[in-house]
Amino acid sequence: MANRLAHLVPHWIEHNDSHAKQFAEWAQKARGAGLGASADCIEAAARSLREAKEHLGNARRSLPKRERYGRSERGA
């Protein structure tokens, strides 16, 4: 289980980073188009993803060290 999480959590972090950047770009576009309320909501979603990234980073750091560095649960 820890080995699987060691592979999934970094992927989730990267995936959320990508979405947070897209959200920020679209929030800016929405604001420029006069859609301030929508932009505010999209920015809030981006903040939530950044908060999720912090939690996922904590999860990654809480895994056994051998899992964080790609060694199998059986080895090392």
Buried (B, 14 or more C-beta within 10 A) or exposed (E): EEBEBBEEBBEBBEEBEEBBEEBBEBBEEBBEEEBEEBBEBBBEBBEEBEEBBEEBEEBBEEBEEBBBEEBEEEEE
